[in-house]
Amino acid sequence: MGKKIKKEVEPPPKDVFDPLIIESKKAATVVLMLHSPEEEILAKACEAIYKFALKGEENKTTLLELGAVEPLTKLLTHEDKIVRRNATMIFGILASNNDVKKLLRELDVMNSVIAQLAPEEEVVIHEFASLCLANMSAEYTGKVQIFEHGGLEPLIRLLSSPDPDVKKNSMECIYNLVQDFQCRTTLQELNAIPPILDLLKSEYPIIQLLALKTLGVITNDKESRTMLRDHQGLDHLIKILETKELNDLHIEALAVIANCLEDMDTIVQIQQTGGLKKLLSFAENSTIPDIQKNAAKAITKAAYDPENRKLLHEQEVEKCLVALLGSENDGTKIAASQAISAMCENSGSKDFFNNQGIPQLIQLLKSDNEELREAAALALANLTTCNPANASAAAEADGIDPLINVLSSKRDGAIANAATVLTNMAMQEPLRQNIQNHGIMHAIISPLHSANTAVQSKAALTVASTACDVEARTELRNSGGLEPLVELLRSKNDEVRKHASWAVMVCAGDELTANELCRLGALDVLEAVNLSGSRKNKFSEAAYNKLLNNNLSLKYSQTGYLSSSNIINDGFYDYGRINPGTKLLPLKELCLQEPSDLRAILLINSKSDVSPPSSMEDKSDAGYGRSISSSSSLRRSSKDKTNAGFGSPTEDKSEAASGRNTVLSKSATKEKGGRKGRGKKEEEKVKEEDEVMAVPKFVGEGSSDKEWRPPSDPDFSMYVYEVTKSILPITSIKEQIEVLAKYVAEKMGGKIPKEKLPDFSWELHISELKFQLKSNVIPIGHVRKGIFYHRALLFKALADRIGIGCSLVRGEYGRAWNEVKLLNESQKGVIGSLPPPELYVVDLMFHPGGLMKLRSREADLYRFL
């Protein structure tokens, strides 16, 4: 036998690396291994990194700092399935870190991650890829990238996956995506409602909850609500509510139902199936505050539609809401109050809450919770609007004090709502007085100073509704409420300006308040507002006119018109026409000016420093016991009008006995004397000289220590006494007008034929008066030669003193006239409804006492004047 030879082992090839088993304890080393071309090393490195990342957020940050993210992104598209799976698992975990998410968005890996959702991939890849997308979708930029790379469709497909984790991750990602409107629209196109509804049957509560939350978002769109209804989604929701074991889902289910109830078709369907009654019973009987709150919110949303309100009223939803007001949870009370506010649009509901609801809401106004007070005040505001019975019920429930207290709330909405309720209550006289007694005028000052336009508007409206008597206006004025009211007139908000103007119009009802408003600049502000075509309103115009009615001098200068209700009192002066925006100087300032070539200013002032004899005062009527005189013009009129009822022999005798015929003005004495022995021209000359000599000095002139008073006018005082004594007793208004017209013409130079009007030297007479008085202001009684506007003013001033209704109208070129309304002779004595009186112009120049009927105003006035 031969000797056995040992077989030699062949050495490995020189170009092959010997296998090396390494045990690494550093993450940095493993991260370096991610660059290996060997699949086995890549798989093991990814597995080690996955386990490391699972341990906590610090490890995720460490991996980010070691630069592991970028090489891992390349492994998402690796050919080896194990490597690809492990890399996907790592990103599912790492994507919960915000810094990692930011880097992933920059590296634009979304397309690679979405590719892992392909149907042929393993379930575990689906799980972690969907988890990564769920984490990425938590931020807006991530949502955009997922949507733009078409991630929504594969996510919807994965809702039918057999793996619950895949379902959960996909549903969570979809929930985040549908926060964006564009994603919701695409979701409808992809028919996602059925698979989402199927998840409501899942045995995992988290999946059910995510599905309900998603439905709660997408059902804000009408199309999604329609799809949900068509797929019997409401039945699923009602079953959840009926299942006590699913009480942790009831809140979200109610939120979805609340959205669905906005549609009439949905509420009809749920009502027909008995679901609506179940819903109301569930809300009323539940012991979970959030469930009750969401149920009330569902009712609120449904009640925005008129037909829905009708159905809810038929189901007696009001009882449920009143019960919810008694909840111990403030959130539930707020939601119930808001639901009542919405239901108030239904008149039947309003009537129901009259006895049940209003007392509870009044109690809620006393809460320390500002939001609750606001919601209760809103409900009361809607309940009392256009409903006097509810306004009375609120007052009977002792609601005035709590409402006034809410005016000092920190929430603007609460203040505005409380002001609205008080305004509604103030529409009734007894309630208004009660509100005033509780100090509303002082309490409303703070809201008037608010910077919130809604509060400003409601507060001004409250002032307009409560400042309806002198006492309330006085309290408002003394409390400093007029200043902020005037400031609100300057507001850029139309509603604020309108209501502030309304309040000013009401406050201008008494002279003191109107004068204070004018002093604060309300008249100037309103004038500027009314000059603006975009800012003015009917209330600003009415407020301006109301203030002008307390400043007739300005009104006549600006508008050229005084109505029969505008009574001229002492202190009135006719400055002449002024343009809008021009300021009218006060009488004192005008009186202290030197005479100029400007138009004379006519003053009305019957207050005289000369007291008449006591015997005369006894005979005169109350308020007219001033300087008196007999008048030849009145005497002649009394002879012409024997049936007029004045100037009787008895009166003449009594006047003679008391010496009244000797108390004559100098002008009247000279007039009589002139007629006896002079020619007409000489008579006029002497008469003018004596008139100028008879003009008294201004009151207070030369004595600066005395308080300034307007110039006295004893002649006008005499006119007032004479017309009061002689014309007032006439029973016929027409005769009163005719006699007064002749009287005025006599005092102003007599009848002037049209052809002799240019020769009537009234300008020289007025200039002499201005020179003698050393002022442009001339008391009307001093004028002996007057034309149209002198006579018209005197006629209006005297007519107002004896109760003859007439207007004063300014024309062009020194023209002015008086208009009166009279019944036609044929209408007198007629029983029953009468046609309106006819309008006449009083002739004071050419045929004093004549009346011309106005048919065509412009044509008739042109012919008349």
BAKE-482557 format. One record per residue (C-alpha): residue in three letters; x negated, y negated, z negated. Coordinates in steps of 0.02 Angstrom, whole numbers, padded with zeros to 5 digits, always signed. Layout:
N
ALAXYZ...
***
This chain:
865
MET+00000+00000+00000GLY-00056-00170+00037LYS-00073-00304-00093LYS+00083-00417-00113ILE+00050-00595-00056LYS+00141-00737-00146LYS+00248-00840-00028GLU+00201-01025-00031VAL+00335-01159-00050GLU+00339-01282+00090PRO+00310-01460+00031PRO+00446-01588+00069PRO+00423-01698+00221LYS+00313-01846+00190ASP+00445-01972+00248VAL+00582-01914+00124PHE+00603-01998-00047ASP+00611-01880-00191PRO+00777-01883-00286LEU+00774-01998-00438ILE+00895-01993-00582ILE+00904-02161-00671GLU+01000-02207-00829SER+01029-02396-00832LYS+01083-02493-00987LYS+01085-02666-00909ALA+01230-02737-00806ALA+01107-02836-00703THR+01026-02676-00643VAL+01194-02603-00590VAL+01239-02765-00499LEU+01078-02745-00399MET+01135-02570-00352LEU+01286-02647-00262HIS+01167-02687-00119SER+01121-02502-00099PRO+01161-02419+00067GLU+01199-02255-00022GLU+01384-02222-00043GLU+01361-02117-00198ILE+01262-02254-00285LEU+01390-02385-00233ALA+01532-02280-00300LYS+01445-02249-00466ALA+01393-02432-00482CYS+01572-02490-00451GLU+01637-02366-00577ALA+01514-02429-00709ILE+01557-02611-00672TYR+01744-02572-00685LYS+01721-02497-00857PHE+01614-02645-00910ALA+01745-02773-00849LEU+01884-02685-00943LYS+01800-02721-01109GLY+01841-02908-01113GLU+01837-03083-01037GLU+01655-03112-01085ASN+01601-02965-00978LYS+01698-03035-00830THR+01607-03199-00851THR+01441-03106-00863LEU+01474-03014-00700LEU+01517-03179-00617GLU+01354-03256-00676LEU+01255-03104-00617GLY+01324-03129-00442ALA+01425-02968-00435VAL+01578-03043-00350GLU+01506-03078-00178PRO+01433-02904-00145LEU+01593-02827-00213THR+01698-02921-00086LYS+01600-02835+00053LEU+01640-02666-00022LEU+01828-02697-00001THR+01808-02652+00181HIS+01683-02510+00156GLU+01707-02354+00260ASP+01700-02239+00110LYS+01869-02224+00027ILE+01797-02198-00148VAL+01689-02352-00136ARG+01834-02453-00069ARG+01948-02389-00208ASN+01825-02428-00346ALA+01791-02603-00279THR+01978-02637-00272MET+01998-02580-00451ILE+01861-02701-00505PHE+01949-02849-00421GLY+02115-02801-00501ILE+02030-02828-00669LEU+01914-02974-00626ALA+02052-03081-00544SER+02127-03120-00714ASN+01976-03234-00746ASN+02004-03412-00685ASP+01825-03438-00627VAL+01830-03275-00530LYS+01994-03327-00449LYS+01917-03491-00395LEU+01768-03403-00316LEU+01881-03276-00229ARG+01981-03417-00150GLU+01819-03495-00088LEU+01758-03328-00017ASP+01926-03306+00070VAL+01947-03121+00027MET+02137-03126+00027ASN+02150-03039+00195SER+02040-02895+00133VAL+02144-02873-00025ILE+02310-02876+00069ALA+02240-02744+00187GLN+02229-02625+00039LEU+02421-02627+00029ALA+02434-02526+00190PRO+02549-02374+00174GLU+02407-02249+00210GLU+02306-02307+00060GLU+02307-02215-00106VAL+02427-02264-00244VAL+02286-02315-00357ILE+02225-02438-00224HIS+02402-02506-00209GLU+02407-02528-00397PHE+02248-02628-00415ALA+02266-02726-00253SER+02440-02782-00307LEU+02371-02821-00479CYS+02237-02931-00399LEU+02369-03022-00296ALA+02479-03044-00450ASN+02335-03128-00540MET+02290-03235-00389SER+02471-03292-00365ALA+02475-03374-00536GLU+02400-03531-00456TYR+02469-03633-00313THR+02320-03615-00196GLY+02323-03427-00219LYS+02509-03423-00175VAL+02475-03519-00016GLN+02336-03401+00038ILE+02440-03245+00002PHE+02588-03315+00099GLU+02482-03374+00246HIS+02397-03205+00262GLY+02566-03115+00267GLY+02559-03038+00096LEU+02745-03052+00059GLU+02804-02914+00175PRO+02689-02773+00108LEU+02730-02828-00070ILE+02917-02807-00036ARG+02882-02635+00040LEU+02789-02583-00117LEU+02945-02618-00223SER+03000-02445-00167SER+02838-02363-00221PRO+02854-02212-00335ASP+02724-02283-00453PRO+02797-02401-00586ASP+02635-02500-00602VAL+02639-02538-00416LYS+02819-02596-00433LYS+02779-02702-00583ASN+02628-02787-00503SER+02718-02816-00338MET+02871-02887-00424GLU+02764-03002-00530CYS+02674-03067-00376ILE+02838-03095-00284TYR+02908-03187-00435ASN+02760-03306-00430LEU+02775-03330-00243VAL+02961-03372-00240GLN+02932-03526-00347ASP+02894-03605-00178PHE+03043-03644-00066GLN+02960-03583+00093CYS+02926-03413+00015ARG+03108-03400-00040THR+03165-03431+00138THR+03050-03295+00205LEU+03109-03177+00067GLN+03287-03193+00132GLU+03229-03153+00309LEU+03139-02997+00246ASN+03299-02936+00161ALA+03217-02920-00010ILE+03377-02928-00114PRO+03423-02740-00103PRO+03254-02674-00164ILE+03252-02804-00303LEU+03427-02752-00358ASP+03369-02571-00360LEU+03237-02617-00487LEU+03376-02668-00608LYS+03404-02481-00630SER+03223-02451-00678GLU+03185-02365-00843TYR+03050-02492-00878PRO+03114-02653-00959ILE+02969-02757-00894ILE+03015-02713-00715GLN+03198-02754-00747LEU+03150-02919-00827LEU+03038-02970-00682ALA+03175-02924-00559LEU+03303-03030-00654LYS+03182-03176-00665THR+03152-03167-00478LEU+03339-03161-00444GLY+03360-03311-00559VAL+03243-03410-00447ILE+03300-03356-00275THR+03486-03375-00315ASN+03460-03563-00324ASP+03482-03550-00135LYS+03657-03522-00069GLU+03602-03393+00061SER+03524-03284-00073ARG+03681-03297-00180THR+03782-03238-00032MET+03666-03090-00004LEU+03674-03045-00188ARG+03864-03049-00184ASP+03871-02946-00024HIS+03762-02811-00103GLN+03871-02800-00261GLY+03736-02882-00365LEU+03865-02956-00484ASP+03922-02782-00533HIS+03744-02739-00584LEU+03732-02899-00687ILE+03897-02872-00776LYS+03847-02693-00819ILE+03688-02758-00898LEU+03790-02877-01005GLU+03905-02737-01057THR+03760-02626-01110LYS+03709-02670-01287GLU+03546-02574-01270LEU+03492-02698-01137ASN+03518-02850-01247ASP+03340-02906-01211LEU+03394-02931-01030HIS+03556-03024-01065ILE+03480-03198-01063GLU+03402-03176-00891ALA+03557-03091-00823LEU+03662-03238-00880ALA+03542-03357-00792VAL+03571-03265-00627ILE+03760-03265-00654ALA+03753-03451-00691ASN+03678-03482-00520CYS+03803-03370-00433LEU+03951-03457-00515GLU+03913-03615-00418ASP+03997-03534-00266MET+04185-03529-00259ASP+04185-03358-00174THR+04079-03285-00313ILE+04187-03350-00454VAL+04343-03287-00366GLN+04265-03116-00347ILE+04208-03108-00527GLN+04377-03170-00586GLN+04471-03040-00484THR+04365-02899-00554GLY+04391-02961-00732GLY+04209-03008-00748LEU+04244-03190-00790LYS+04347-03147-00943LYS+04213-03024-00998LEU+04083-03160-00977LEU+04178-03286-01084SER+04214-03156-01218PHE+04032-03103-01216ALA+03974-03284-01238GLU+04096-03319-01379ASN+04061-03161-01477SER+03874-03146-01454THR+03764-03175-01606ILE+03609-03219-01505PRO+03592-03409-01484ASP+03497-03401-01319ILE+03633-03292-01244GLN+03768-03414-01297LYS+03664-03558-01230ASN+03641-03475-01061ALA+03825-03432-01053ALA+03869-03615-01082LYS+03744-03664-00947ALA+03828-03541-00829ILE+03995-03625-00862THR+03916-03796-00835LYS+03850-03748-00664ALA+04014-03671-00612ALA+04113-03822-00671TYR+04029-03938-00547ASP+04147-03872-00413PRO+04330-03931-00423GLU+04403-03762-00377ASN+04289-03676-00502ARG+04348-03794-00638LYS+04526-03748-00598LEU+04489-03562-00614LEU+04390-03587-00774HIS+04534-03688-00847GLU+04654-03548-00805GLN+04539-03428-00900GLU+04548-03547-01051VAL+04362-03581-01048GLU+04393-03730-01164LYS+04422-03614-01313CYS+04254-03531-01284LEU+04166-03700-01275VAL+04247-03765-01433ALA+04192-03607-01522LEU+04014-03634-01460LEU+04016-03809-01533GLY+04024-03727-01703SER+03863-03630-01675GLU+03720-03654-01796ASN+03597-03669-01653ASP+03569-03846-01585GLY+03525-03779-01412THR+03693-03692-01400LYS+03785-03849-01457ILE+03693-03952-01326ALA+03738-03828-01188ALA+03919-03822-01246SER+03929-04013-01248GLN+03860-04020-01072ALA+03987-03890-01015ILE+04127-03994-01091SER+04060-04145-00996ALA+04071-04048-00834MET+04245-03981-00871CYS+04310-04156-00907GLU+04335-04181-00721ASN+04488-04070-00742SER+04634-04167-00817GLY+04703-04012-00903SER+04538-03983-00990LYS+04533-04164-01046ASP+04703-04146-01126PHE+04651-03985-01213PHE+04500-04066-01294ASN+04608-04205-01364ASN+04650-04104-01519GLN+04511-03976-01513GLY+04338-04032-01467ILE+04335-04219-01497PRO+04325-04205-01688GLN+04183-04080-01673LEU+04090-04191-01550ILE+04108-04339-01668GLN+04025-04235-01803LEU+03882-04193-01686LEU+03847-04379-01667LYS+03789-04377-01849SER+03655-04246-01814ASP+03470-04283-01835ASN+03437-04201-01667GLU+03427-04344-01540GLU+03456-04230-01390LEU+03612-04159-01471ARG+03678-04335-01506GLU+03649-04379-01325ALA+03742-04226-01261ALA+03888-04256-01380ALA+03897-04439-01330LEU+03898-04389-01145ALA+04043-04270-01175LEU+04140-04405-01268ALA+04102-04530-01130ASN+04177-04415-00999LEU+04323-04368-01110THR+04374-04548-01145THR+04349-04617-00969CYS+04520-04661-00896ASN+04604-04570-01042PRO+04674-04686-01177ALA+04739-04537-01277ASN+04565-04465-01296ALA+04495-04637-01338SER+04624-04650-01476ALA+04583-04474-01534ALA+04399-04521-01548ALA+04444-04671-01654GLU+04561-04568-01763ALA+04418-04445-01793ASP+04321-04589-01871GLY+04208-04599-01719ILE+04177-04786-01714ASP+04043-04791-01848PRO+03943-04643-01780LEU+03953-04714-01604ILE+03889-04884-01660ASN+03749-04796-01755VAL+03699-04704-01595LEU+03668-04875-01514SER+03507-04879-01616SER+03453-04706-01554LYS+03280-04676-01481ARG+03351-04593-01325ASP+03413-04708-01187GLY+03541-04580-01129ALA+03621-04572-01300ILE+03633-04763-01309ALA+03709-04777-01136ASN+03837-04640-01171ALA+03888-04714-01339ALA+03909-04884-01258THR+04021-04804-01127VAL+04133-04725-01259LEU+04149-04891-01352THR+04192-04977-01189ASN+04327-04849-01153MET+04398-04870-01328ALA+04395-05060-01315MET+04520-05054-01173GLN+04654-05041-01307GLU+04685-05197-01411PRO+04701-05112-01583LEU+04545-05009-01553ARG+04449-05161-01492GLN+04487-05254-01651ASN+04433-05103-01752ILE+04270-05094-01656GLN+04240-05279-01684ASN+04268-05256-01870HIS+04130-05125-01873GLY+04000-05251-01811ILE+03986-05204-01628MET+03927-05378-01578HIS+03774-05365-01688ALA+03739-05183-01643ILE+03744-05213-01455ILE+03602-05340-01460SER+03465-05208-01463PRO+03532-05113-01310LEU+03542-05278-01216HIS+03354-05297-01244SER+03319-05120-01177ALA+03202-05096-01030ASN+03311-04954-00963THR+03430-05013-00826ALA+03564-04885-00870VAL+03566-04946-01050GLN+03567-05128-00994SER+03714-05096-00878LYS+03818-05002-01007ALA+03778-05127-01145ALA+03830-05274-01037LEU+03991-05183-00994THR+04024-05156-01180VAL+04005-05342-01209ALA+04128-05376-01068SER+04256-05259-01147THR+04237-05315-01328ALA+04203-05503-01320CYS+04383-05541-01276ASP+04423-05663-01417VAL+04343-05816-01493GLU+04288-05729-01653ALA+04194-05592-01559ARG+04112-05718-01444THR+04062-05825-01591GLU+03983-05675-01677LEU+03891-05629-01518ARG+03830-05807-01499ASN+03773-05821-01680SER+03686-05651-01669GLY+03582-05708-01521GLY+03669-05598-01394LEU+03686-05729-01258GLU+03499-05744-01223PRO+03473-05563-01166LEU+03638-05571-01072VAL+03575-05719-00969GLU+03411-05627-00939LEU+03506-05478-00869LEU+03579-05593-00736ARG+03403-05598-00662SER+03393-05408-00650LYS+03346-05329-00484ASN+03468-05188-00519ASP+03638-05219-00437GLU+03738-05128-00571VAL+03652-05224-00711ARG+03681-05391-00625LYS+03863-05350-00593HIS+03901-05299-00772ALA+03801-05443-00845SER+03900-05563-00734TRP+04061-05482-00795ALA+04007-05506-00976VAL+03961-05688-00944MET+04129-05716-00862VAL+04217-05649-01017CYS+04106-05746-01137ALA+04140-05907-01042GLY+04320-05897-01102ASP+04292-06026-01239GLU+04206-06194-01223LEU+04071-06172-01357THR+04008-06008-01287ALA+04018-06072-01109ASN+03917-06225-01156GLU+03786-06117-01242LEU+03775-06006-01088CYS+03748-06160-00981ARG+03615-06221-01101LEU+03525-06054-01084GLY+03525-06074-00895ALA+03663-05952-00847LEU+03738-06075-00723ASP+03572-06099-00634VAL+03536-05912-00628LEU+03710-05872-00561GLU+03695-06009-00431ALA+03531-05934-00370VAL+03608-05760-00368ASN+03759-05818-00269LEU+03648-05903-00141SER+03572-05732-00102GLY+03673-05627+00016SER+03602-05464-00053ARG+03609-05504-00240LYS+03777-05588-00260ASN+03935-05493-00304LYS+04115-05535-00344PHE+04080-05540-00530SER+03934-05660-00511GLU+04045-05776-00411ALA+04185-05761-00538ALA+04065-05792-00684TYR+03994-05944-00597ASN+04168-06015-00566LYS+04217-05978-00746LEU+04067-06075-00810LEU+04104-06214-00687ASN+04279-06225-00760ASN+04196-06281-00920ASN+04090-06405-00822LEU+04213-06484-00704SER+04095-06625-00658LEU+03973-06500-00584LYS+04113-06398-00506TYR+04185-06548-00416SER+04013-06605-00357GLN+03969-06433-00289THR+04135-06369-00224GLY+04230-06529-00192TYR+04387-06452-00266LEU+04478-06449-00433SER+04634-06343-00447SER+04788-06385-00546SER+04722-06276-00687ASN+04561-06378-00698ILE+04614-06512-00822ILE+04507-06668-00819ASN+04459-06720-00995ASP+04359-06864-01067GLY+04178-06859-01012PHE+04215-06802-00834TYR+04116-06895-00702ASP+04117-06891-00513TYR+03937-06898-00454GLY+03981-06863-00275ARG+03937-06713-00168ILE+03778-06617-00208ASN+03700-06474-00111PRO+03690-06297-00182GLY+03535-06279-00288THR+03529-06464-00333LYS+03533-06499-00520LEU+03665-06619-00583LEU+03594-06738-00712PRO+03688-06755-00877LEU+03798-06908-00905LYS+03683-06985-01036GLU+03535-06983-00918LEU+03639-07057-00778CYS+03705-07195-00892LEU+03529-07245-00943GLN+03469-07262-00763GLU+03454-07433-00682PRO+03582-07476-00548SER+03533-07428-00372ASP+03603-07420-00197LEU+03664-07243-00229ARG+03849-07203-00235ALA+03936-07262-00394ILE+03974-07127-00523LEU+04154-07132-00583LEU+04183-07092-00767ILE+04342-07032-00853ASN+04348-07081-01037SER+04507-07127-01130LYS+04420-07139-01299SER+04420-07322-01347ASP+04332-07413-01488VAL+04478-07536-01500SER+04619-07468-01608PRO+04796-07517-01557PRO+04916-07595-01683SER+04997-07470-01802SER+05171-07510-01735MET+05114-07456-01563GLU+05036-07295-01626ASP+05198-07249-01712LYS+05292-07266-01549SER+05167-07170-01443ASP+05164-06982-01414ALA+05036-06875-01506GLY+04865-06889-01425TYR+04903-07046-01328GLY+04906-07181-01463ARG+04780-07293-01378SER+04774-07469-01303ILE+04939-07507-01220SER+05015-07630-01098SER+05171-07663-01001SER+05151-07642-00814SER+05241-07737-00681SER+05222-07589-00564LEU+05310-07472-00684ARG+05445-07600-00718ARG+05480-07617-00534SER+05484-07429-00516SER+05608-07416-00659LYS+05725-07534-00569ASP+05710-07438-00406LYS+05738-07271-00494THR+05890-07307-00602ASN+05923-07122-00623ALA+05744-07078-00669GLY+05774-07079-00857PHE+05640-07204-00909GLY+05628-07394-00929SER+05799-07403-01015PRO+05861-07567-01094THR+05840-07492-01266GLU+05655-07461-01234ASP+05631-07637-01164LYS+05708-07714-01319SER+05603-07610-01437GLU+05446-07657-01342ALA+05488-07841-01353ALA+05526-07826-01538SER+05359-07744-01574GLY+05264-07868-01469ARG+05211-07744-01337ASN+05243-07863-01195THR+05107-07977-01265VAL+04974-07841-01275LEU+04922-07854-01095SER+04758-07823-01008LYS+04672-07976-00940SER+04689-07911-00766ALA+04876-07891-00784THR+04894-08069-00856LYS+04793-08145-00717GLU+04890-08046-00590LYS+05054-08120-00652GLY+04981-08294-00662GLY+04907-08280-00489ARG+05074-08238-00412LYS+05155-08396-00481GLY+05043-08533-00412ARG+04908-08470-00294GLY+04896-08408-00118LYS+04852-08228-00086LYS+04666-08252-00051GLU+04640-08369-00198GLU+04736-08250-00308GLU+04621-08105-00260LYS+04465-08210-00288VAL+04515-08264-00463LYS+04573-08090-00502GLU+04403-08015-00455GLU+04309-08145-00557ASP+04415-08112-00710GLU+04395-07923-00688VAL+04207-07938-00692MET+04214-08055-00841ALA+04326-07932-00932VAL+04206-07784-00912PRO+04141-07736-01086LYS+03962-07688-01129PHE+03917-07503-01144VAL+03942-07427-01314GLY+03779-07425-01407GLU+03694-07546-01287GLY+03561-07644-01379SER+03576-07536-01536SER+03458-07389-01521ASP+03491-07334-01699LYS+03668-07281-01656GLU+03711-07112-01581TRP+03737-07123-01393ARG+03917-07117-01332PRO+03990-07129-01157PRO+04049-07302-01102SER+04223-07340-01166ASP+04365-07376-01047PRO+04508-07470-01133ASP+04595-07499-00966PHE+04605-07313-00931SER+04668-07288-01109MET+04805-07413-01067TYR+04847-07317-00908VAL+04864-07156-01007TYR+04981-07236-01131GLU+05089-07317-00997VAL+05112-07161-00891THR+05144-07056-01045LYS+05275-07176-01107SER+05361-07214-00943ILE+05333-07070-00821LEU+05331-06919-00934PRO+05518-06933-00978ILE+05568-06920-00793THR+05650-06750-00766SER+05613-06733-00580ILE+05435-06680-00541LYS+05446-06756-00368GLU+05500-06924-00440GLN+05360-06914-00568ILE+05234-06890-00427GLU+05306-07033-00324VAL+05308-07156-00469LEU+05133-07105-00526ALA+05068-07126-00349LYS+05137-07304-00339TYR+05065-07341-00510VAL+04892-07281-00460ALA+04899-07378-00296GLU+04950-07537-00390LYS+04801-07520-00508MET+04681-07490-00364GLY+04724-07636-00253GLY+04899-07594-00193LYS+04959-07533-00024ILE+04829-07543+00114PRO+04893-07531+00293LYS+04784-07424+00406GLU+04741-07568+00520LYS+04681-07674+00373LEU+04576-07537+00291PRO+04412-07603+00366ASP+04449-07774+00286PHE+04475-07699+00113SER+04316-07758+00027TRP+04302-07621-00104GLU+04113-07600-00082LEU+04077-07777-00142HIS+04189-07751-00293ILE+04099-07589-00340SER+03929-07672-00319GLU+03981-07813-00434LEU+04036-07687-00566LYS+03869-07595-00553PHE+03777-07759-00573GLN+03882-07814-00721LEU+03869-07644-00808LYS+03685-07627-00762SER+03719-07446-00718ASN+03780-07335-00579VAL+03911-07262-00697ILE+04077-07353-00686PRO+04227-07309-00796ILE+04376-07278-00682GLY+04484-07407-00771HIS+04367-07547-00717VAL+04397-07515-00533ARG+04525-07636-00461LYS+04489-07605-00279GLY+04482-07420-00242ILE+04498-07315-00086PHE+04539-07133-00062TYR+04418-07051-00183HIS+04444-07181-00321ARG+04632-07165-00312ALA+04634-06975-00297LEU+04525-06958-00452LEU+04633-07079-00553PHE+04791-06989-00496LYS+04721-06819-00548ALA+04660-06885-00717LEU+04828-06963-00759ALA+04930-06818-00689ASP+04834-06698-00802ARG+04879-06804-00953ILE+05065-06791-00923GLY+05071-06611-00859ILE+05093-06639-00672GLY+05006-06497-00582CYS+04898-06561-00441SER+04731-06523-00362LEU+04590-06641-00314VAL+04507-06612-00146ARG+04353-06701-00080GLY+04344-06734+00106GLU+04216-06815+00220TYR+04170-07000+00235GLY+04235-07054+00065ARG+04401-06965+00085ALA+04485-06871-00057TRP+04664-06824-00089ASN+04783-06738-00206GLU+04887-06585-00164VAL+05046-06538-00258LYS+05167-06392-00244LEU+05354-06427-00241LEU+05510-06326-00211ASN+05609-06372-00059GLU+05767-06469-00100SER+05871-06329-00023GLN+05792-06203-00142LYS+05842-06292-00302GLY+05982-06212-00399VAL+05966-06047-00305ILE+05986-05895-00417GLY+05870-05749-00388SER+05696-05736-00314LEU+05634-05897-00236PRO+05510-05920-00094PRO+05343-05993-00145PRO+05336-06183-00166GLU+05274-06287-00022LEU+05112-06387-00020TYR+05113-06576-00003VAL+04980-06711+00003VAL+05013-06869-00100ASP+04992-07035-00009LEU+04901-07160-00120MET+04842-07282+00014PHE+04955-07318+00161HIS+05128-07279+00091PRO+05102-07250-00096GLY+05220-07118-00163GLY+05244-07035+00006LEU+05227-06846+00019MET+05168-06758+00175LYS+05201-06573+00194LEU+05048-06471+00246ARG+05080-06348+00385SER+04918-06348+00483ARG+04792-06411+00355GLU+04661-06485+00471ALA+04783-06565+00592ASP+04897-06635+00457LEU+04753-06704+00354TYR+04675-06785+00506ARG+04838-06872+00546PHE+04866-06918+00363LEU+04694-06987+00325
***
